[in-house]
Amino acid sequence: MNYCDKIKYRIYSTEKADFPLMVENLLKQLPEGEAVLRLAFLGTPTTNEEYITRRSILWEKVSQDYGENKPCLSYVSQPPLNASLILEVHSYIPEAEDTVSYRQIKGHPYVVLENTEGRFLFAGGFQTDVIKLPIEVQSVEVFKEIDELLQLEGFLINSIIRQWNYIEQITAYQNDNQNYQSFNNARGDFYAKTDWPNGYPAATGIGANLGGILVDLDAAVFKSESAFATPIDNKLQVAAHAYSEKVLEHAQKKKATPKFERAKSMTFADRRLVYISGTAAIRGEESLKGVGLERQLHITMENIGQLTGGAPLVMLRVYLKDKSDYELSKQLMDAYNLQIPISYMCADVCRDELLIEIEGIAIE
């Protein structure tokens, strides 16, 4: 089996209970006989103080179960719409040629997987002070921590394949600076430290209720000629990193474009895994305004179809700006008959006029 056969993606959910009990219920559902690489909890704290407390509970519960072999761990402050607490799990079925190493840097657990095809880094939970610091300051500090880890493990910045960026109050302004634009400026400065001959990472930039800036990432360095990464464009959309100034906001008098590809694939011989970036109802570089949720959802799924090139979807995460749209969006998604795990989250999308954003993974 190659990488695409051995990597697994699952979503678990639990009903409402005390937070520690919900965490325990989710951890009990994890697969046995697999190396757990990533645990992403998505839930609804009411304040940043409660967010920090719950994050500590997560750390304690995961430490009890995994000891020194903790997978990378993050807690995303987004209200789940089809559960009280959701756990997204990335795991791997190791074989004799695979080495899975669990490590930590400054309290951040991360995982390095090595096999005949390459070295793969799974890291997350990168955060600073989630209460006091401005978004741009937090973003700069987060990227410094990421840079330190990449250097420690011998991964170049341009080896990042997939990045998840959660931004508290993404479309809000702090001192006339939009939070998402502040983040994009910091990301642009970090990415400018290197060249990107093989395209930027696939990425999601999505709102969070609380938690400041939170970044998760996957990175890869390939060993085999039959293993490589490929950036994927959508012919119906302008690449996000090529947006004109008219669709960007101000922050510190800068307008860095969002540095990500619409999707990015990893090929392993005759198999292919596709990371689908956060995707919305955008054609060219303009949002489809005033067309309603149903039309935006179908255009978003058309865009995703352009990116996967026929590769079957294995998991999706649906972000809805308005929680009242959940029932309709689930009905519309059910009509696609995908038969895959799908989570539904309430989250601000990076443009006010966008009602829905969808990300996912496909494997063929």
N, C-alpha and C positions, 0 to 999 in steps of 0.2 A: 504493500500500500504506500502511496505517496502522501504528501502533506494534505491534499484535498480530501483524501479518504479518512484521515485521522483527526482532523480538526472538527469540533462539534460546537453548535450554538443552540442554547436552550433558554427559555423564559419560564420562571416559576412565579407563582403568586400565592397570596395568603389572605384570609379574611381578617376583618378588623379585630384586634385584641391589643393588649398592652404591647408596647414596642419591643421589649426584650423577647416576649413570647412569639411575636410575628417573625423576628429574626431567627429564632430557634426553629420555628416551623419551616422556614425557607431552607435553612441549612440542612435539615433532615432530608430534604428532597434531592440533594445533590447526588450525581451518579457515582457509583463505586467503580474502582478499577480504571479510572481515568485521571490524568494529571490536570487539576483545575488551574487554569491560567489567569482568569479574570473573574472577579465578582463585582458587578455593578448594581447596587441597591438604588431604587428610585422610590421616593416617598414624600411625605408632606409635613415637615416640621412647621411650627407656627412662628418661630422667631429664630434669629441667628444663634441666640444662646441655646435654645432647644436643639437646633441643628448640631451644634458642637457637642452637646451632651449625647445625642443619638449617635453621632459619628463615633464617639468614644465607646458606646455600647457595642456598636458593630465591630470595632477593633477587638474588644474584649472577647466577644462571642466567637469571632473568626480565629483569634489566637488560641482559644480553648480547643477548637476543633483541629487546627492545623499546626500549632506550635511554631517552630522555626520555618516550616514549609508553607508560609502564607502566600496565597496568590495575590496579585495586585488587586487593590480594593478601593472602591470609590462610593460615595454617597451623594446622589444627585437629588436636589430639592426641586422635585416636580410632582404635582399631584397625579397619581395613576388614576385612570378613569375606569378601568376594568378590574381593579383590585385595591386593597388597602396599602399593600407594600409589594413591590415587584423586585425580583432578582434576575438579572440577565447573567448567564454563565457561559464563559468560553472555556472549553476543555479540550484535551488531546489524548489520544490513545497511543502511548509510546510503545515502540518496538525496540529490538536489540540495538539498532543503529542510532537511537534517539537518546540524548542526554537532556534532562530537565533540571535546571538549577534554580532554587528559590533563594533570593537575596534581598537585602535592604540597603537603602541609602537615606540617611537622615529621617528614619522612621517610615519611609515609603517602601512597602514591599514590592518587588518586581520579579519577573521570571525571565530566564534566558533558556530558550530551547535551541539545541544544536543537533543537526543531522547531516546526512550526506548532501542535502540540497542547500543548506545555508544555516545562518544563525538568526534567530528571531527573538525580538525583545517585546515583552508585554509589560507595560508600566502604566500607572495611573494614580489618582488621588493627589495630584500636584495642586496645592493650595497654599495661600499665605493667611494673613489675618483677614477673616471673612466679615469683620464688622467695621473696622476703622479706615482702612486704606482705600484711596481712590482706585478705580478700576484699572487705569493705566499703570499705576505703581504696582498693583497686584500682578498684572499681566507680565510686566518686566521681571518681577521676582520669580514668577512661575517658570518663565523661559530660562532663567539662570539655573534653576534647579534641574530642569530638563537637560540643559546643556552639560551640566556637571555629570549627570548619569550617563549620557551618551558618550562623553569622553572617557569615563571610567570603564565602560564596557566595549569601547572600540567601535562604536556606531557613529558614522557621520550624521550631521543634521539632515542631509538629503536622503538618508536611509529611512526616514519616517515615511511609512506607507499609509497609515490611517490615523487621524486625530479627531478626538471628540472634545469640543470646547463648550463648556457650560458657563453662561455669563449672567450674573444676577441682574435682573431688570434690564435686559439687553437693549431695548429701544429707549430707555430713559436717558436723561441728561444730567451730568454733574458739572456745574460751572460752565454751562453752554457746550460741554463736550458729550457727544453721544457715547454710551458705554460700548456698543459694538464697534464703533469706529476707533475708540481708544484701544480696544483689544486688537483690532486689525493693524493699527499703527505699531503696537509692540510686537505682534507676530511678524509684520513686514521687516522690522529692524532685525529680529532674530534670524529670519530666513535669509536676510541679505548677507549674512556671514559666509555663505557658500553659494556655489552655482547649483542649478537644478536642471541638469541636462536631460533628466528622465521625468520631468514634470513634478509638480508639487504633490503633497499627500492628498488623498481623499479626506474630506473633513465635514463635520457638522458644527455650525455655530448657532447655538440655540439658547433661549432664555431659561433662567432658573429663578424660582421665587426668592431663594436665599442662597447663601454659601459663597458669595463673592465669585472669584474665578476658579474654575475646576477644569483640569485638562487630563485626559487619558490618551494613550497612544500605543500603536504597534509600529515596530520598525523591523527591517529585514536587510541582511547582507547575504547575497547569494554566492554559492560555491560552484555550482554546476552550470554549464552552458545551456542546459535545458530548463533552468529556473531563472526567471527574470520578472521585473515589474513593468507595467505599461500604463501610461496615463490615458484616460478615455474622455473624449469630448462628446458633447451632444450637438449634433448639427442644427438642432432647433434653438440652441441657446448660445449666447456669447459666453466664453469662459469667464468665470468669476474674477480671475486675476487680470482680465483684460477689460473690466468695466470702465466706462467713461465717468468723468467727475459728476455728471448730472444725477447718477443714482447713488452717490456716496454722501455721507454726512461729514460734518466738521468735528474734529477733536484735536486740540492743541494746534490748530491751524494746519493740520495735516489731513490728507485723504488717501491713505494707503488702501489699495484694493484688497479684497479678501483672497489670500494666497492659498487656494486649493483647486484641485481638479474636480470635475463633475463626478468622476469615479476613477478607481485605479484597480488594476487587476494584478494578481500574482499567478504566473504560469509555471506549472511543474510538469514537464513533458507534455502529455496529451490531456492534462487536467488544468482547470483554471478557477481561481477564486476571485470574485469581484466585490470590492468594497464600494458601496453606493453612498455617495455623500448625501447630506441633507438636501432634499430635492423638493422644489415647490413649483407652483404654476407660473413659471417665468418663460417667456418666449423672447428670443434676442436677449436683451437685458431688462426688459420691462415686465412688471407684474401684470397678470390679468386681473383688472380691477372691476368690481361691481358685478361679477358673474355668479357669485354664490358659491357655497361649499361644494355642491355636487360637481359643478364644472371645474372648479379648481382641483378637486380630488382626481377627476379623470385625466386632466392635463398633466398632473403630477405623475400619475401612473404611466401615462404615455412617455413622459420624459424618462422614467425609470426603465421602461422597455427599450428605449433607444440606448441606454447605458449598458444593459445586461447582454444585449446581442443574442438573446435566446437562452442564456444560462438560467437555469431554474432558481427562483428565489428560495432561500432557506430560512430567513428571518426578516421581519420588518419591525420598525418602531415608528408609530404615527404620533406626530405632535399636533395638537389642536389648540388654537388660540382661545376658543370659547368652549368650555366644558359641556354646554348645552348641545353642541354639535356631535357629541359622542354617539348617540343612538343612530343618527343618520349615517355618520361615517362608517360605523361598524356594519350597518346594513349594506352600504355600497361596497365595502371591502369584502364582505362575505360573498357578494355576487361574483367576485373574481375566482372563488373556489380554490384558493391557493393551498389550503391544508398545511399551513406552516404556523409557527408561533408568531403572534403579533401582539405588541403592547401598545396601549393608547395612553398618552400623557397629555396633560394640560400644560402648555408652555407658550410663552411669547415667541413668535417667529420674528426674524430679523427685519422684516418690513411690516409696517402697520397694516397694509392692505392685504397681506397674505393670511389666510385663515387656517392653512394646513401645511405641514412639511413632513416628508417621509424619508427615512434612511433605511438601509438594509444591507444584506449580504446575499450573494448568489454564488452557486458552485456548479460547475459542469465538468 
